[in-house]
């Protein structure tokens, strides 16, 4: 279920033209989630639209207890779907926080 959920989220991100979506398998190094997905938006409005599309997709797949942090924020929205956590960031925030290197040094 987790891998198919991750794939559906990536599909939704690609449909709404999220910039450079990547999925990182953190199952071996994290106790709170299996995958982290990171993607960028081109503006605050785009990040909001991406988060809404992701949340809608999660609801369609009967994922309950979805938590959202930072909605309306200019640079970072986090969607917590339990086994998959989605970080939607501005290009500047993504570069500054560099979550890819933090969670997967090989990237």
C-alpha positions as CSV (number, residue, x, y, z in Angstrom):
1,X,0.0,0.0,0.0
2,X,2.8,2.5,0.9
3,X,4.6,2.1,-2.4
4,X,1.3,2.5,-4.4
5,X,0.4,5.5,-2.3
6,X,3.8,7.1,-3.0
7,X,3.4,6.4,-6.7
8,X,-0.1,8.0,-6.8
9,X,1.2,11.1,-4.9
10,X,4.1,11.4,-7.4
11,X,1.5,11.1,-10.2
12,X,-0.6,13.9,-8.7
13,X,2.5,16.1,-8.4
14,X,3.4,15.5,-12.0
15,X,-0.2,16.2,-13.1
16,X,-0.2,19.7,-11.5
17,X,3.4,20.4,-12.7
18,X,5.2,20.3,-9.4
19,X,8.9,21.0,-10.0
20,X,11.3,18.1,-9.6
21,X,9.3,15.8,-7.3
22,X,11.5,13.1,-5.7
23,X,10.7,10.3,-3.3
24,X,13.2,9.2,-0.6
25,X,12.8,5.8,1.1
26,X,13.5,6.6,4.8
27,X,12.1,3.4,6.2
28,X,15.5,2.1,7.4
29,X,16.4,5.4,9.1
30,X,13.0,6.7,10.3
31,X,10.4,5.4,12.7
32,X,7.7,7.9,11.8
33,X,7.3,7.4,8.1
34,X,8.4,5.2,5.1
35,X,8.8,7.8,2.4
36,X,9.4,11.5,2.1
37,X,8.4,13.2,-1.1
38,X,9.9,16.6,-1.8
39,X,8.7,18.9,-4.6
40,X,8.8,22.6,-5.5
41,X,6.2,25.0,-6.7
42,X,6.8,28.1,-8.7
43,X,4.8,30.5,-6.5
44,X,2.8,30.6,-3.3
45,X,-0.3,30.0,-5.3
46,X,1.2,27.0,-7.1
47,X,2.4,25.5,-3.8
48,X,-1.2,25.9,-2.4
49,X,-2.7,24.3,-5.6
50,X,-0.2,21.4,-5.3
51,X,-1.1,20.8,-1.6
52,X,-4.8,20.9,-2.4
53,X,-4.4,18.4,-5.3
54,X,-2.3,16.1,-3.0
55,X,-4.9,16.3,-0.2
56,X,-7.7,15.6,-2.6
57,X,-5.8,12.6,-4.0
58,X,-5.2,11.2,-0.5
59,X,-8.9,11.5,0.4
60,X,-9.8,9.7,-2.9
61,X,-7.6,6.9,-1.7
62,X,-9.3,6.8,1.7
63,X,-6.2,8.0,3.6
64,X,-7.6,9.3,6.9
65,X,-6.0,11.7,9.5
66,X,-4.1,13.7,6.9
67,X,-2.4,16.6,8.7
68,X,-1.3,19.8,7.0
69,X,1.2,22.4,8.3
70,X,2.0,25.7,6.7
71,X,-0.9,26.1,4.3
72,X,-1.0,29.6,3.0
73,X,2.7,29.9,3.7
74,X,4.9,31.4,1.0
75,X,7.7,28.8,1.1
76,X,6.8,25.4,2.7
77,X,3.7,23.3,3.1
78,X,4.0,19.9,4.8
79,X,1.3,17.2,4.2
80,X,1.6,14.2,6.6
81,X,-0.2,11.1,5.3
82,X,1.4,8.8,7.9
83,X,3.5,6.4,5.8
84,X,4.3,9.2,3.3
85,X,5.2,12.8,4.2
86,X,5.1,15.4,1.4
87,X,7.2,18.6,1.6
88,X,6.1,21.2,-0.9
89,X,8.6,24.1,-1.0
90,X,9.6,27.2,-2.9
91,X,12.8,26.7,-4.8
92,X,14.6,29.0,-2.3
93,X,13.4,27.0,0.7
94,X,14.3,23.7,-0.9
95,X,17.8,24.9,-1.7
96,X,18.3,26.4,1.8
97,X,17.0,23.4,3.8
98,X,18.4,20.8,1.4
99,X,16.2,18.0,2.8
100,X,17.4,15.7,0.0
101,X,21.0,15.7,1.4
102,X,19.7,15.4,4.9
103,X,17.7,12.3,4.3
104,X,19.7,10.8,1.5
105,X,23.3,11.8,1.3
106,X,23.7,10.0,-2.1
107,X,21.4,12.6,-3.8
